[in-house]
């Protein structure tokens, strides 16, 4: 995952910040972020979609 920057965040204030670089290809359409409580989603169809778009910073 060369386009994803992962770092440590203090979760005491209940805020998670994701930052990424969109791939430089013409056919790129969007990023989809899916959230599932208690475990990681097994697919993009599991859990709640919390973001879909091209903008590479989301709180």
FENGI-V346282 format. One record per residue. RES is the residue in one small letter. OMEGA is omega as a letter, one per 20 degrees, with the letter a starting at -180 (none if undefined). Layout:
res->RES omega->OMEGA
res->RES omega->OMEGA
This chain:
res->x omega->a
res->x omega->a
res->x omega->a
res->x omega->r
res->x omega->a
res->x omega->r
res->x omega->r
res->x omega->r
res->x omega->r
res->x omega->a
res->x omega->a
res->x omega->r
res->x omega->r
res->x omega->r
res->x omega->r
res->x omega->r
res->x omega->r
res->x omega->r
res->x omega->a
res->x omega->r
res->x omega->r
res->x omega->r
res->x omega->a
res->x omega->r
res->x omega->a
res->x omega->a
res->x omega->r
res->x omega->a
res->x omega->a
res->x omega->r
res->x omega->r
res->x omega->r
res->x omega->a
res->x omega->a
res->x omega->r
res->x omega->a
res->x omega->r
res->x omega->r
res->x omega->r
res->x omega->r
res->x omega->r
res->x omega->r
res->x omega->r
res->x omega->r
res->x omega->r
res->x omega->r
res->x omega->a
res->x omega->r
res->x omega->a
res->x omega->r
res->x omega->r
res->x omega->r
res->x omega->a
res->x omega->a
res->x omega->a
res->x omega->r
res->x omega->a
res->x omega->r
res->x omega->none
